[in-house]
């Protein structure tokens, strides 16, 4: 997978659909999903939280945005949510206890978390918040590795469960499955590029794009198919 990301461009059919409240791409679908996911994670964790232990952590809110608003993103897949949050939280706790200066512990925790998430193929932006929160929590509140069991683990697992059910019911099977590339007719210019051409362009750009490489290939080939059909209809 070659992750790739572009900032939002507010034009075109897909962008227009996202601005609508309804539909498979509408903002209301993602908003309702996040509401359900956070409610489930918070209420269930509160039932098992002990004493004054927190029962909901802020990075889960950022995870919910990814899981329900952009479920096709490589950064929003189940392993990214689980591994990114839990690994980063553990790193934050460890460095928070090992390093005396909170600012240094927090800084190192975020940097190390990014490196480890990347190597573990579970890069997840809220993981940086988990590392920061736990590094500071270890100093300010005496957090130990016990917070990984409550509230982090049930928060994360319940959010993943809600994402799996809700996204599947609303037309976005999750974990995301790349769209199949259409079969293009032989003897035309359409579909003549090779996989190596796509890989070479991505390497030349040297950017991290938040799109599956397979989705990019399917997108380009579907676009070529539409252009070819328009040309043939003339």
Order of alpha helices (4+ residues) and beta strands (2+ residues): alpha-alpha-alpha-alpha-alpha-alpha-alpha-alpha-alpha
